[in-house]
Amino acid sequence: HEAIELLHLMGAHDAYIARQFARLVLLRSIAGAFGGMVVALLVFFGLALSAQTNIAVDSEAPAMLAGPLLGISDFALLTFLPVAIVAVATVTAWWTVMRALRGIV
């Protein structure tokens, strides 16, 4: 709030201030969302590989350990999740700054 107020007092336009904060959030949320997606996929495939290895060793393993039942369309839908996270974070940052600026008159 203090940074927004200072920029506003220095003469920066509201749209400029909101764009700068939204850009910062955009870059950070891209890194976080896609980094999280990569880690999640690695864990998912690691668990699937582990389940397949356990089944190969123990033929009486429960059927639920047979591995993930996600198809290519499921993975495609899960790929859009980080995009949605980035969009929501960016719009929320812009909206929040614009609302804070309306309070500073």
Wavefront OBJ file of the C-alpha trace (Angstrom):
o trace
v 0.000 0.000 0.000
v 2.819 2.388 0.858
v 4.589 1.766 -2.467
v 1.368 2.383 -4.377
v 0.702 5.577 -2.445
v 4.266 6.822 -3.028
v 4.081 6.186 -6.778
v 0.719 7.920 -6.890
v 2.072 10.954 -5.031
v 5.032 11.115 -7.446
v 2.571 11.548 -10.306
v 2.397 8.075 -11.808
v -0.901 7.316 -13.513
v -3.150 4.699 -11.967
v -3.028 2.444 -15.023
v 0.791 2.534 -15.042
v 1.017 1.569 -11.375
v -1.497 -1.254 -11.805
v 0.320 -2.567 -14.911
v 3.662 -2.621 -13.103
v 2.302 -4.597 -10.162
v 0.337 -6.929 -12.440
v 3.496 -7.542 -14.524
v 5.479 -8.409 -11.389
v 2.782 -10.828 -10.245
v 2.550 -12.280 -13.757
v 6.247 -13.132 -13.880
v 6.307 -14.591 -10.379
v 3.129 -16.599 -10.856
v 4.431 -18.038 -14.153
v 7.550 -19.264 -12.380
v 5.568 -20.670 -9.460
v 2.742 -22.282 -11.430
v 4.888 -23.965 -14.053
v 7.556 -24.933 -11.531
v 4.852 -26.528 -9.413
v 3.447 -28.320 -12.442
v 6.853 -29.804 -13.282
v 7.372 -31.012 -9.715
v 3.852 -32.466 -9.584
v 4.378 -34.347 -12.851
v 7.696 -35.739 -11.634
v 6.086 -36.941 -8.414
v 3.113 -38.391 -10.295
v 5.278 -40.343 -12.721
v 7.631 -41.379 -9.927
v 4.720 -42.848 -7.973
v 3.415 -44.564 -11.098
v 6.831 -46.079 -11.781
v 7.132 -47.180 -8.170
v 3.686 -48.786 -8.292
v 4.574 -50.693 -11.466
v 7.830 -51.904 -9.911
v 6.003 -53.108 -6.801
v 3.405 -54.944 -8.870
v 6.103 -56.658 -10.919
v 7.709 -57.923 -7.697
v 4.466 -58.867 -5.911
v 1.853 -60.371 -8.218
v -0.773 -60.228 -5.443
v -0.619 -56.433 -5.091
v -3.967 -54.638 -4.945
v -5.414 -53.491 -8.255
v -5.447 -49.867 -7.112
v -1.641 -49.876 -7.225
v -1.712 -50.652 -10.940
v -0.763 -47.073 -11.743
v -2.523 -43.900 -12.734
v -5.568 -44.098 -14.911
v -5.126 -40.706 -16.528
v -5.268 -40.425 -20.274
v -3.665 -37.895 -22.554
v -6.777 -35.693 -22.447
v -6.570 -35.615 -18.643
v -2.976 -34.435 -18.800
v -3.948 -31.820 -21.388
v -6.605 -30.469 -19.028
v -4.137 -30.450 -16.142
v -1.748 -28.427 -18.285
v -4.264 -25.581 -18.402
v -4.326 -25.327 -14.597
v -1.104 -23.259 -14.358
v -2.402 -20.968 -17.105
v -5.578 -20.380 -15.103
v -3.566 -19.747 -11.926
v -1.412 -17.160 -13.699
v -4.467 -15.418 -15.158
v -6.289 -15.243 -11.832
v -3.200 -13.969 -9.994
v -2.500 -11.264 -12.579
v -6.074 -9.998 -12.780
v -6.364 -10.037 -8.988
v -3.168 -8.003 -8.601
v -4.338 -5.429 -11.160
v -7.804 -5.192 -9.600
v -6.410 -4.874 -6.069
v -4.039 -2.057 -7.025
v -6.763 -0.197 -8.923
v -9.063 -0.499 -5.912
v -6.323 0.755 -3.580
v -5.707 3.693 -5.914
v -9.381 4.636 -5.852
v -9.031 5.008 -2.071
v -6.108 7.414 -2.496
v -7.517 10.711 -3.622
l 1 2 3 4 5 6 7 8 9 10 11 12 13 14 15 16 17 18 19 20 21 22 23 24 25 26 27 28 29 30 31 32 33 34 35 36 37 38 39 40 41 42 43 44 45 46 47 48 49 50 51 52 53 54 55 56 57 58 59 60 61 62 63 64 65 66 67 68 69 70 71 72 73 74 75 76 77 78 79 80 81 82 83 84 85 86 87 88 89 90 91 92 93 94 95 96 97 98 99 100 101 102 103 104 105
